[in-house]
Amino acid sequence: FNSTQGKASSLESQIARIEGELSETERNTKKIETQLARLSEQILADESRKLELEDQGQGSAGRGNINAEALDVRMNELLTQITRLTNKKTRFERDLQAIDEHRARIRELHGKIGSELDYNALSEELRLVESRQRELYGEQAKIDKTLSEYRQIAETGVCPVCGSRIAPDEYRQHLAELEDKLVGLREEVRSLEKRRSELSKLMEQAKVQSALKKEMEEHEREINRITAHLEYEEFDEEIDRAKRELEAARKLKDLLVVEERLDRERSQYQELSEELERLTGKAQSLRLRNH
């Protein structure tokens, strides 16, 4: 009885061990089946993405032995080129705008200047006018003195120098002539004064014109300076070409990454499938032993 009881206990222990091992094997089997299901979905998604990229022209034909590292280097070069061209385009457009602004200011200054005045010629004319005015003032003084003497003679009929008698009518005629001449001198003086005032204003205007001309020259120099370093390229075409190549490189990089991931996934799928087959066989064996 004791011997039979020992055998029964040993068999129960063996059964419990087999059942525990079977249970663990079945859990591992279900775990691997779940992993295989997820992995299968991922493989299907990556294969779909691969087909999509190949349809976009990223197939293996013509790409040679290019790898992800080489693509990274090329993409960095393209990004640098796009940045450089974009910055040059921005500077070029900014320079063109500056030139337009300078030209607009030059046109505005032209309108303000109008008919150009010669400051030196105006200054010389003013000098002549003022000189003539001084001459006229001298003549006026002389005539005023003579008129004073003639009026005294005309009134008294006596020469103020020698005291002899003089016919007043003769001096009245001279007096009238001198008064007419004095009127003419005063009229000329007023005309010269008016011209002198005009010349002073014109000279001030000429000074303003000179300042405006200097500003115009400064704007023209600035235009020449900008134009000297202005470089034009087919910015838009070059930028678009670089962007297209960059996009193609990115898609090719995506394709390489997908292909590498698919290789790993398929290899992993194969390993899990083999492990599932092994566990399934083990579970079958354990069930047979348990019976």
C-alpha positions as MATLAB code, in Angstrom:
seq = 'FNSTQGKASSLESQIARIEGELSETERNTKKIETQLARLSEQILADESRKLELEDQGQGSAGRGNINAEALDVRMNELLTQITRLTNKKTRFERDLQAIDEHRARIRELHGKIGSELDYNALSEELRLVESRQRELYGEQAKIDKTLSEYRQIAETGVCPVCGSRIAPDEYRQHLAELEDKLVGLREEVRSLEKRRSELSKLMEQAKVQSALKKEMEEHEREINRITAHLEYEEFDEEIDRAKRELEAARKLKDLLVVEERLDRERSQYQELSEELERLTGKAQSLRLRNH';
ca = [
       0.000    0.000    0.000;
       2.766    2.359    0.944;
       4.575    1.544   -2.298;
       1.407    2.145   -4.327;
       0.708    5.327   -2.447;
       4.263    6.550   -3.197;
       3.824    5.804   -6.878;
       0.483    7.637   -6.905;
       2.043   10.641   -5.223;
       4.889   10.628   -7.720;
       2.437   10.426  -10.602;
       0.393   13.293   -9.188;
       3.515   15.407   -8.899;
       4.478   14.505  -12.444;
       0.982   15.371  -13.683;
       1.019   18.691  -11.843;
       4.430   19.528  -13.332;
       3.255   18.599  -16.829;
       0.076   20.618  -16.431;
       2.046   23.617  -15.181;
       4.457   23.347  -18.072;
       1.556   22.920  -20.488;
      -0.196   25.960  -19.054;
       2.970   28.082  -19.423;
       3.476   26.764  -22.939;
      -0.098   27.684  -23.883;
       0.344   31.187  -22.396;
       3.552   31.661  -24.386;
       1.760   30.338  -27.477;
      -1.046   32.891  -27.105;
       1.519   35.659  -26.463;
       3.400   34.777  -29.647;
       0.140   34.541  -31.600;
      -0.739   38.091  -30.437;
       2.746   39.317  -31.406;
       2.429   37.656  -34.792;
      -0.965   39.295  -35.361;
       0.417   42.764  -34.532;
       3.530   42.106  -36.575;
       1.429   40.953  -39.502;
      -0.565   44.197  -39.396;
       2.653   46.226  -39.269;
       4.097   44.283  -42.197;
       0.935   44.900  -44.234;
       1.060   48.629  -43.388;
       4.760   48.894  -44.315;
       4.242   46.952  -47.535;
       1.415   49.346  -48.430;
       3.684   52.329  -47.660;
       6.458   50.783  -49.748;
       4.121   50.366  -52.718;
       2.940   53.949  -52.310;
       6.524   55.264  -52.342;
       7.421   53.096  -55.317;
       4.381   54.448  -57.183;
       5.737   57.952  -56.515;
       8.878   57.085  -58.450;
      11.046   55.851  -55.612;
      11.532   52.339  -56.911;
      14.839   50.520  -56.819;
      15.566   51.177  -60.502;
      18.288   53.766  -60.962;
      19.007   54.421  -57.303;
      22.088   52.213  -57.241;
      23.687   51.413  -53.900;
      22.627   54.629  -52.209;
      22.082   54.345  -48.460;
      20.392   56.361  -45.725;
      23.648   57.998  -44.590;
      24.409   59.277  -48.095;
      20.853   60.577  -48.373;
      21.206   62.430  -45.059;
      24.354   64.130  -46.353;
      22.617   65.112  -49.606;
      19.523   66.390  -47.798;
      21.689   68.587  -45.563;
      23.441   69.956  -48.647;
      20.076   70.728  -50.278;
      18.740   72.407  -47.144;
      21.863   74.577  -46.998;
      21.479   75.432  -50.695;
      17.790   76.331  -50.275;
      18.582   78.535  -47.267;
      21.413   80.264  -49.143;
      19.304   80.884  -52.249;
      16.322   82.063  -50.187;
      18.530   84.533  -48.293;
      20.071   85.781  -51.546;
      16.609   86.186  -53.060;
      15.467   88.145  -49.995;
      18.516   90.426  -50.178;
      18.044   90.856  -53.933;
      14.392   91.827  -53.553;
      15.279   94.166  -50.674;
      17.961   95.833  -52.820;
      15.518   96.250  -55.717;
      13.006   97.845  -53.374;
      15.708  100.184  -52.036;
      16.637  101.201  -55.601;
      12.977  101.907  -56.388;
      12.695  104.044  -53.247;
      15.841  106.021  -54.145;
      14.562  106.591  -57.685;
      11.182  107.713  -56.388;
      12.909  110.220  -54.107;
      15.023  111.488  -57.021;
      11.864  112.060  -59.078;
      10.322  113.888  -56.134;
      13.418  116.080  -55.772;
      13.386  116.830  -59.503;
       9.846  118.099  -59.113;
      10.828  120.278  -56.166;
      13.857  121.760  -57.928;
      11.990  122.774  -61.082;
      13.937  125.160  -63.346;
      17.530  125.142  -62.169;
      18.921  128.478  -60.981;
      22.530  129.640  -61.320;
      23.548  130.966  -57.924;
      26.764  132.575  -59.217;
      24.963  134.384  -62.063;
      22.307  135.622  -59.632;
      24.986  136.770  -57.219;
      26.757  138.703  -59.973;
      23.507  140.342  -61.096;
      22.748  141.308  -57.483;
      26.187  142.880  -57.204;
      25.525  144.940  -60.337;
      22.066  145.965  -59.100;
      23.434  147.094  -55.747;
      26.281  148.941  -57.470;
      23.800  150.725  -59.723;
      21.658  151.541  -56.695;
      24.642  153.212  -55.025;
      25.289  155.232  -58.171;
      21.678  156.338  -58.272;
      21.710  157.294  -54.605;
      24.795  159.450  -55.349;
      23.087  161.101  -58.319;
      19.973  161.664  -56.223;
      22.036  163.398  -53.544;
      23.651  165.669  -56.099;
      20.345  166.514  -57.748;
      18.723  167.146  -54.354;
      21.503  169.611  -53.519;
      21.246  171.317  -56.910;
      17.448  171.460  -56.622;
      17.776  173.134  -53.247;
      20.057  175.781  -54.745;
      17.856  176.258  -57.823;
      14.736  176.638  -55.697;
      16.480  179.366  -53.696;
      17.523  181.167  -56.876;
      14.059  180.753  -58.389;
      12.508  182.251  -55.274;
      14.972  185.126  -54.654;
      16.405  185.786  -58.130;
      19.826  186.264  -56.449;
      22.881  184.080  -57.051;
      23.870  182.506  -53.714;
      27.559  182.604  -54.736;
      28.138  186.114  -56.129;
      24.921  187.842  -55.071;
      24.145  189.136  -58.590;
      20.626  189.278  -59.978;
      19.463  186.301  -62.112;
      16.389  185.855  -64.233;
      14.179  183.411  -62.235;
      12.442  181.952  -65.328;
      15.653  180.386  -66.590;
      16.237  178.547  -63.282;
      12.607  177.516  -63.034;
      13.078  175.658  -66.323;
      16.254  173.986  -64.986;
      14.401  173.201  -61.801;
      11.639  171.440  -63.721;
      14.167  169.434  -65.734;
      16.003  168.339  -62.591;
      12.772  167.400  -60.856;
      11.790  165.268  -63.869;
      15.219  163.637  -63.802;
      14.866  162.997  -60.068;
      11.511  161.314  -60.644;
      13.149  159.069  -63.239;
      15.980  158.223  -60.837;
      13.568  157.352  -58.064;
      11.562  155.147  -60.413;
      14.728  153.332  -61.427;
      15.699  152.966  -57.766;
      12.311  151.383  -56.962;
      12.670  149.045  -59.937;
      16.170  148.064  -58.841;
      14.994  147.545  -55.266;
      12.249  145.248  -56.510;
      14.776  143.346  -58.616;
      17.191  143.168  -55.687;
      14.437  141.617  -53.547;
      13.649  139.139  -56.320;
      17.312  138.231  -56.684;
      17.657  137.674  -52.929;
      14.707  135.289  -52.991;
      16.034  133.524  -56.085;
      19.435  133.119  -54.442;
      17.795  131.550  -51.392;
      15.895  129.264  -53.732;
      19.150  128.432  -55.506;
      20.661  127.453  -52.124;
      17.700  125.147  -51.502;
      18.128  123.713  -55.009;
      21.794  123.110  -54.279;
      20.917  121.177  -51.109;
      18.297  119.164  -53.017;
      20.806  118.425  -55.787;
      23.284  117.166  -53.199;
      20.588  114.888  -51.809;
      19.837  113.677  -55.348;
      23.515  112.934  -55.901;
      23.592  110.987  -52.648;
      20.618  108.887  -53.782;
      22.292  108.295  -57.172;
      25.515  107.221  -55.441;
      23.514  104.840  -53.284;
      21.827  103.374  -56.374;
      25.238  102.853  -57.985;
      26.568  101.238  -54.806;
      23.652   98.811  -54.598;
      23.744   98.054  -58.331;
      27.491   97.311  -58.169;
      26.977   94.264  -55.916;
      23.541   93.288  -57.193;
      23.587   89.655  -58.327;
      20.655   88.079  -60.113;
      20.076   84.370  -60.354;
      17.137   82.209  -61.378;
      16.231   82.110  -57.698;
      12.749   80.636  -58.018;
      13.799   77.946  -60.489;
      16.874   76.966  -58.456;
      14.923   76.923  -55.187;
      12.114   74.865  -56.733;
      14.592   72.415  -58.246;
      16.386   71.998  -54.900;
      13.063   71.553  -53.089;
      11.951   68.891  -55.571;
      15.235   67.045  -55.159;
      14.986   67.368  -51.367;
      11.450   65.963  -51.387;
      12.572   63.071  -53.610;
      15.495   62.365  -51.266;
      13.183   62.372  -48.252;
      10.810   59.918  -49.924;
      13.719   57.706  -50.941;
      14.984   57.846  -47.350;
      11.493   56.872  -46.177;
      11.506   53.956  -48.634;
      14.900   52.751  -47.392;
      13.720   52.988  -43.797;
      10.521   51.065  -44.637;
      12.478   48.395  -46.504;
      14.922   47.966  -43.632;
      12.038   47.773  -41.153;
      10.256   45.222  -43.349;
      13.385   43.056  -43.422;
      13.557   43.150  -39.630;
       9.820   42.485  -39.282;
       9.881   39.545  -41.695;
      12.882   38.070  -39.950;
      11.175   38.532  -36.597;
       7.955   37.040  -38.022;
       9.897   34.006  -39.213;
      11.540   33.568  -35.811;
       8.212   33.899  -33.984;
       6.523   31.510  -36.409;
       9.221   28.912  -35.747;
       8.906   29.464  -32.006;
       5.110   29.106  -32.254;
       5.514   25.859  -34.166;
       7.918   24.589  -31.521;
       5.599   25.540  -28.670;
       2.586   24.028  -30.437;
       4.476   20.753  -30.818;
       5.586   20.884  -27.207;
       2.033   21.503  -26.011;
       0.797   18.555  -28.082;
       3.507   16.375  -26.621;
       2.656   17.472  -23.063;
      -1.032   16.723  -23.624;
      -0.189   13.214  -24.847;
       2.044   12.631  -21.829;
      -0.623   13.938  -19.502;
      -3.142   11.440  -20.880;
];
